[in-house]
Amino acid sequence: MRIPLLRPKPPQLSRLVDQLTAIEASGVFSNYGPVNSRFEAELASQLFGGVGGCLTVNNATIGLMLAIKEVIEDIDPGKRRYALMPSFTFAATAQAALWAGLVPLLCDIDQETWTPCARSEERLIREYAGQIAVIVPYATFGNCLDLERYDALSTKHGIPVVIDAAASLGSNYIGARNFGTGFRGAVVYSMHVTKTFATAEAGLIYCSDPERLAKLRIMGNFGFGKPRTATMPGLNSKLSEIGALLGLAKLADFEEVVAYRSALASLYRSGLEGFEFQRSVGSRVAYQFMPALLPERCADQREALLAKLAEQGIGAGQYFSPHLAEQPYFKRSCLPGDLRVTGEVAHRIVSLPMSDNMTADEVDCVCTALRAALGALT
Ligand SMILES: Cc1ncc(COP(=O)(O)O)c(C=O)c1O
């Protein structure tokens, strides 16, 4: 038996030979070409119900860097130097803020949803009044955030918001529209091959404000607001035509992928008594893998437990442990707030296997192996 944590399943390029031949014949390989334009239009209509617009990027890290830079451009860096974000996130969130010249200010998460804790955020906003340049909440593991609250928070304190929605393609807040729909700030998603929307390397910036999107598009093309003339800060975030082709192909079976993974998640929830699961917010969560908290009494033995699973060919991880404030570089470069819940969740978290072609029997095997390993430890 071999059940890896992830079995990436991007669209097969070998089945897209006609489309690849057409790209070759067109002579257009990048620079917001026709395949990319089609992909952006399809994303906007199929996932976001035609509300707002989409800009592809070559990965979500670059997308976050662009989006953060866009909102801090007119801010005095001497005064506003912090990017408020959770410590329970991937390194990319903090790295993007650091590249923009900001210091990540790390807030705690909610005990049940594992998304940024509203009280912790508001406490830090009060404590660092006038010093926060941007709020960068992470929609943890594809769980939905209350974006109306962030909109209100942004208006009340005059602080822009950029959403890290790396795992949220396929997650819906209300009805069938993707999480993020209608938000005026930038919402950044990843299409890395390990994500539910698996391509190879790609990302997406969504926002409902066409002016912001147009500006981000220019920034993503070296800041060229006029032909070959930089009129604003920029970098190269463009997605290649082949990357866009992979995205279009993924879109074709994406609904099935998300629904199937959701069904696997339900099996996990019923197969692992004594574990705690993330409380879902919204009408649907897209699962990249299955996150769960070990029963408290066994958390100290997580390493031994994962080793026992590995002996049986089962891959499991522990995203996000260590959390940001526990990692050497971020210890030097970030400012932690009170992270009590983050510490507890990170101490108990395990990430269990999930993939498009994982079977119900395989979920059962993982649950059985995990229960047996726990039984042997206690
Ligand atoms: C929370 C978070 N933010 C950002 C990223 C970066 O995404 P990408 O790999 O597309 O750069 C990831 C990737 O896993 C992530 O988990």
The ligand as a Gaussian input file, in Angstrom:
#p B3LYP/6-31G(d) Opt

LIG

0 1
 C       -0.945000      30.324000       2.357000
 C       -0.171000      30.328000       1.080000
 N        0.148000      31.495000       0.513000
 C        0.835000      31.552000      -0.636000
 C        1.262000      30.409000      -1.275000
 C        2.091000      30.529000      -2.494000
 O        1.562000      29.929000      -3.623000
 P        2.470000      29.635000      -4.885000
 O        3.106000      28.307000      -4.668000
 O        1.520000      29.634000      -6.054000
 O        3.469000      30.736000      -4.998000
 C        0.949000      29.163000      -0.728000
 C        1.400000      27.928000      -1.395000
 O        1.237000      26.838000      -0.922000
 C        0.207000      29.119000       0.483000
 O       -0.109000      27.953000       1.068000

